[in-house]
Amino acid sequence: MKRILTPTELECLLGEDIKALRLQKNIDRKSLCAQAGISEHALRNLEGGQGTTLKTLIRILKALNRESWLSQIAPRTSINPLHLVKEKEQRQRARRKKHAAEEEI
């Protein structure tokens, strides 16, 4: 069974992913912060899973060319389940009613 992660664990994983991506692109903290327009302290907090603002996260993702990560948070569905229900064929006749004798059984 897959274990559900706590918010703190998710923050740490996100921070590790961002740090790994930054290192993979060979960008030092100072350069990334300058490009994103944030402080080094804010980036350190983000990479360390210590919490950050949504604005900081978005700025970092834009600077790393990973804005697509944001679209994965709430992907748009191409098929709305409610539309499937509405498109169901309309009933042509009513169900047969049970006789009184059958209902007592």
Secondary structure, DSSP 8 states (H G I E B T S, - for coil): ------HHHHHHHHHHHHHHHHHHTT--HHHHHHHHT--HHHHHHHHTTS---HHHHHHHHHHTT-THHHHTTS---SS-HHHHHHTS----S------HHHHH-
